[in-house]
Amino acid sequence: QVRLVESGGGLVQAGGSLRLSCTASGRTFSDYAMAWFRQAAGKEREFVAAISWSGASTYYADFVQGRFTISRDNAKKTMDLQMHSLKPEDTAVYYCAADPEDVVVVVTTGRFGSWGQGTQVTVSS
């Protein structure tokens, strides 16, 4: 497993932007598919975006609608989520996740072996 630490959350007005980062330590970062999930208060955790180990393949939830971009830097062991045009409904705790399984499998199952502790994103109207 890898240890994951998220950063970059905060308070932003609707229409604004935030960039979340996830820093990994431990096992070989480049072996892992990575993803972002979020959980709003009183709701179940939901998938946001995922990226393959190489960065060549990315996947997004329908609600992203082109507003978010996931990326990774294997040399730095980081993964980012650039968020634009934020809406109040994007308010949630955002978690990064990692798994050595193929990204298509983990996106389908939602089963990731390693999780960060989360970072709060609050979008005010």
Backbone bond lengths (Angstrom), bond angles and torsions (degrees), N, CA, C in turn:
res aa  C-N    CA-C-N  psi(-1)  N-CA   C-N-CA  omega(-1)  CA-C   N-CA-C  phi
1 Q - - - 1.445 - - 1.519 110.11 -
2 V 1.338 114.01 162.30 1.447 120.28 175.13 1.516 108.77 -115.71
3 R 1.322 115.63 154.56 1.456 120.19 174.39 1.515 107.36 -96.10
4 L 1.328 116.29 133.37 1.461 121.98 -174.23 1.515 110.20 -121.93
5 V 1.323 116.63 135.88 1.460 121.93 178.06 1.515 108.33 -132.35
6 E 1.340 115.86 121.98 1.460 121.21 178.68 1.530 110.71 -91.48
7 S 1.317 115.10 154.07 1.461 121.31 174.83 1.522 108.50 -153.18
8 G 1.317 115.42 166.54 1.461 120.25 174.03 1.502 115.66 102.07
9 G 1.323 117.50 -3.88 1.456 118.85 178.20 1.522 110.98 -70.67
10 G 1.321 114.87 171.26 1.454 119.58 178.66 1.505 112.10 164.67
11 L 1.333 114.64 -165.17 1.454 122.07 -179.88 1.523 109.37 -104.19
12 V 1.313 116.06 130.77 1.467 120.79 -179.64 1.519 108.75 -143.04
13 Q 1.309 116.64 150.81 1.453 120.56 177.10 1.520 110.85 -78.57
14 A 1.305 115.33 155.28 1.453 120.17 177.09 1.529 109.71 -55.59
15 G 1.325 115.41 137.35 1.446 121.42 -176.25 1.511 114.01 90.96
16 G 1.321 116.63 -9.68 1.455 121.20 -178.63 1.521 112.79 -83.67
17 S 1.319 114.65 -173.70 1.464 122.06 -176.21 1.525 110.84 -130.73
18 L 1.316 114.56 151.98 1.464 122.39 172.85 1.519 108.08 -144.73
19 R 1.307 115.01 152.19 1.463 120.69 175.01 1.517 107.84 -124.08
20 L 1.319 114.86 116.82 1.455 121.21 176.50 1.522 109.57 -94.47
21 S 1.315 114.91 145.35 1.465 120.23 176.57 1.514 109.80 -127.09
22 C 1.310 114.70 149.34 1.460 122.19 175.92 1.522 106.73 -129.25
23 T 1.315 116.25 121.84 1.458 121.63 179.97 1.519 109.14 -108.74
24 A 1.321 115.49 132.01 1.453 120.41 -176.68 1.523 111.29 -110.09
25 S 1.304 114.84 151.56 1.459 120.93 172.67 1.521 107.19 -143.02
26 G 1.317 115.07 158.32 1.447 119.30 178.84 1.514 111.58 110.57
27 R 1.323 116.31 -120.31 1.447 120.89 -175.41 1.531 111.80 -69.20
28 T 1.293 116.24 173.57 1.465 121.93 -176.83 1.523 110.28 -61.88
29 F 1.312 115.99 110.65 1.462 122.07 -175.35 1.518 111.67 -59.78
30 S 1.313 117.15 -38.32 1.462 120.43 -174.16 1.521 113.11 -69.80
31 D 1.323 117.61 -8.33 1.464 120.26 177.65 1.523 112.40 -84.59
32 Y 1.334 116.56 -6.49 1.450 120.37 -168.11 1.519 113.34 -109.01
33 A 1.325 115.24 135.79 1.457 120.00 163.22 1.525 107.09 -73.51
34 M 1.325 116.02 144.09 1.453 121.14 -176.30 1.522 110.11 -125.91
35 A 1.320 114.98 155.62 1.457 117.94 -179.41 1.522 110.49 -155.36
36 W 1.335 114.31 162.60 1.450 122.92 170.33 1.535 108.17 -115.64
37 F 1.309 114.28 136.12 1.453 122.14 171.57 1.518 107.77 -124.58
38 R 1.317 116.87 166.89 1.455 119.67 175.09 1.530 109.80 -144.32
39 Q 1.301 114.14 155.47 1.459 119.42 177.70 1.523 108.99 -140.33
40 A 1.299 115.58 114.68 1.452 121.31 175.99 1.523 109.19 -84.92
41 A 1.304 115.68 157.61 1.463 120.98 -179.23 1.523 110.58 -56.96
42 G 1.333 115.41 127.39 1.447 120.34 177.48 1.509 115.30 77.76
43 K 1.326 116.56 5.68 1.457 120.47 -179.27 1.511 111.13 -122.44
44 E 1.322 115.48 164.37 1.454 120.05 177.86 1.527 110.18 -77.90
45 R 1.290 114.24 155.58 1.464 119.85 175.91 1.527 109.58 -64.89
46 E 1.322 116.72 139.82 1.457 120.90 179.95 1.519 111.55 -132.08
47 F 1.303 113.91 151.65 1.461 122.28 178.97 1.521 110.06 -71.03
48 V 1.332 115.94 140.75 1.455 121.38 177.15 1.528 110.99 -114.36
49 A 1.328 116.41 -55.22 1.462 120.24 -176.70 1.515 109.16 -161.89
50 A 1.333 115.87 156.67 1.454 121.26 177.93 1.516 109.70 -143.69
51 I 1.333 114.48 158.93 1.458 120.31 -179.16 1.511 108.84 -143.60
52 S 1.322 116.33 140.36 1.454 120.83 -179.55 1.520 110.74 -71.84
53 W 1.333 116.02 169.95 1.469 119.64 -176.71 1.521 112.32 -60.10
54 S 1.312 116.16 -32.63 1.465 119.32 -178.13 1.520 112.53 -87.47
55 G 1.331 116.08 -16.00 1.455 119.77 -173.99 1.507 113.82 88.15
56 A 1.323 116.62 -2.50 1.463 120.26 -174.89 1.524 112.49 -74.57
57 S 1.321 116.65 -26.53 1.472 120.69 -177.70 1.515 110.06 -120.34
58 T 1.320 115.01 134.47 1.454 120.61 177.61 1.525 110.00 -131.69
59 Y 1.302 115.97 152.57 1.461 122.35 -178.12 1.519 108.18 -138.15
60 Y 1.315 115.90 143.90 1.454 120.79 -177.46 1.523 110.72 -135.48
61 A 1.318 115.32 148.51 1.455 120.12 171.39 1.521 109.33 -70.09
62 D 1.300 115.79 153.46 1.465 120.19 -177.67 1.525 111.99 -58.89
63 F 1.311 117.48 -34.76 1.461 119.12 -175.08 1.537 112.45 -69.91
64 V 1.326 117.19 -14.60 1.466 119.87 178.95 1.522 110.51 -64.08
65 Q 1.323 117.49 -41.18 1.465 123.10 174.33 1.519 113.28 48.78
66 G 1.324 116.78 43.47 1.448 121.47 175.87 1.511 115.44 77.53
67 R 1.314 118.51 5.55 1.461 121.36 -176.80 1.532 113.03 -85.79
68 F 1.335 117.39 -25.13 1.460 121.69 -176.05 1.526 110.41 -112.87
69 T 1.334 115.78 151.13 1.459 121.31 174.49 1.517 109.22 -133.54
70 I 1.306 116.06 126.09 1.461 121.16 177.00 1.522 108.92 -98.81
71 S 1.313 116.41 141.93 1.462 120.96 179.89 1.518 108.62 -151.64
72 R 1.319 115.95 166.39 1.461 120.38 178.59 1.506 110.51 -148.00
73 D 1.321 114.39 155.27 1.461 122.14 175.86 1.523 105.94 -129.64
74 N 1.319 116.30 101.03 1.465 119.27 -175.39 1.528 112.52 -67.27
75 A 1.291 117.85 -29.17 1.465 120.35 178.42 1.527 110.90 -66.73
76 K 1.321 116.17 -35.93 1.459 120.62 -179.76 1.518 112.72 -93.64
77 K 1.332 115.83 -7.41 1.470 121.48 -178.19 1.526 110.99 60.26
78 T 1.291 115.81 44.99 1.455 120.38 179.16 1.515 111.25 -128.95
79 M 1.319 115.20 154.10 1.447 123.05 173.60 1.523 106.73 -134.41
80 D 1.302 116.73 138.06 1.452 121.55 -177.82 1.523 111.12 -120.93
81 L 1.328 113.82 157.03 1.455 121.22 170.62 1.528 106.91 -132.29
82 Q 1.320 115.56 106.38 1.451 120.84 177.18 1.518 107.92 -87.82
83 M 1.326 115.77 122.81 1.464 120.37 -176.68 1.526 109.71 -118.34
84 H 1.300 115.93 128.03 1.461 122.88 177.51 1.533 109.18 -121.90
85 S 1.318 115.22 165.31 1.474 121.67 176.32 1.528 111.33 49.88
86 L 1.305 115.18 47.06 1.461 119.65 -176.11 1.522 111.39 -66.25
87 K 1.327 113.83 146.23 1.452 122.04 -178.95 1.533 109.41 -119.53
88 P 1.298 117.64 156.39 1.479 118.74 177.56 1.528 112.39 -55.21
89 E 1.312 117.06 -32.49 1.470 119.87 179.21 1.520 113.31 -71.33
90 D 1.330 117.77 -6.71 1.469 120.76 173.59 1.523 111.18 -83.13
91 T 1.313 117.47 -5.07 1.453 120.94 178.52 1.523 110.58 -62.02
92 A 1.333 115.94 124.53 1.462 121.13 -176.63 1.524 108.93 -177.94
93 V 1.312 114.83 170.74 1.455 120.33 166.33 1.522 106.73 -88.92
94 Y 1.300 116.32 127.40 1.463 122.08 -177.99 1.528 109.03 -102.99
95 Y 1.330 114.27 131.09 1.459 121.57 -177.78 1.523 110.42 -118.22
96 C 1.309 116.82 141.26 1.453 118.46 168.90 1.529 108.69 -99.98
97 A 1.303 115.07 153.16 1.450 121.90 -175.96 1.516 109.34 -142.51
98 A 1.329 115.04 153.72 1.461 120.69 -178.73 1.522 110.07 -142.35
99 D 1.318 115.17 148.84 1.462 120.09 176.03 1.513 108.95 -158.26
100 P 1.338 117.67 142.44 1.469 120.07 179.24 1.524 113.98 -75.97
101 E 1.328 117.83 -8.34 1.461 121.43 178.44 1.529 109.89 -69.51
102 D 1.320 116.33 160.61 1.453 121.53 177.74 1.535 110.61 -57.88
103 V 1.307 116.73 142.27 1.454 120.29 -174.24 1.524 112.17 -61.53
104 V 1.312 118.44 -34.51 1.463 120.92 179.50 1.522 110.08 -62.91
105 V 1.327 116.33 -39.64 1.475 120.75 -179.29 1.522 109.79 -66.88
106 V 1.317 117.20 -48.36 1.468 118.72 -174.95 1.525 111.71 -71.71
107 V 1.320 117.55 -30.69 1.463 118.96 174.81 1.529 109.69 -66.00
108 T 1.318 116.16 -37.69 1.461 120.31 -179.44 1.526 111.66 -70.23
109 T 1.333 115.92 -42.89 1.466 119.85 -174.95 1.520 113.48 -89.55
110 G 1.342 115.83 -26.99 1.461 119.16 -175.13 1.513 113.21 74.85
111 R 1.326 116.57 10.65 1.472 119.93 -175.61 1.522 110.01 -98.13
112 F 1.306 115.21 104.35 1.459 121.72 176.82 1.521 108.76 -112.74
113 G 1.307 116.10 140.35 1.456 120.31 -174.64 1.517 114.53 -81.83
114 S 1.325 117.69 -25.60 1.460 121.62 -176.91 1.524 109.75 -125.43
115 W 1.326 115.16 138.87 1.462 121.44 -177.94 1.518 110.35 -136.13
116 G 1.311 115.22 146.33 1.444 120.25 172.29 1.522 109.89 -85.21
117 Q 1.324 115.47 179.70 1.460 120.43 -177.86 1.525 112.32 -88.40
118 G 1.296 117.79 -12.55 1.456 120.95 175.01 1.514 113.77 99.00
119 T 1.324 115.02 154.92 1.455 122.08 175.05 1.523 107.90 -136.48
120 Q 1.320 115.89 136.61 1.462 121.20 -174.66 1.527 110.82 -81.76
121 V 1.316 115.16 131.09 1.462 122.05 171.92 1.522 106.96 -118.52
122 T 1.321 115.61 124.09 1.462 121.14 178.95 1.520 108.86 -123.81
123 V 1.320 116.16 123.50 1.459 121.86 -179.95 1.521 108.05 -112.82
124 S 1.317 115.36 117.17 1.459 119.93 -178.80 1.523 110.70 -91.23
125 S 1.325 115.34 148.46 1.470 119.67 -178.71 1.519 111.61 -89.97
